[in-house]
Amino acid sequence: MKILKINIEGMSCSHCKTALETAIGQLDGVRAVEIDLENNQARIEAEDDMTEIIRKTISEAGYSAR
């Protein structure tokens, strides 16, 4: 199990947070997603290192991953 922390830019409300948690949470191999809107950071538990796939999902949702 890997724990990934990714900074996200462009989130401004709880709808943004929920939309990203849903999009990332639907990826195969992702076990848990927690997004801290105040700090613009996602904490993701995944089976493998899925950093690139998760970054692509964040980008496709209209946000920037750092």
Summary of the structure (lengths in Angstrom):
residues: 66
radius of gyration: 10.4
end to end distance: 21.4
largest distance: 29.8
contacts: 194
relative contact order: 0.33
helix: 33%
strand: 35%
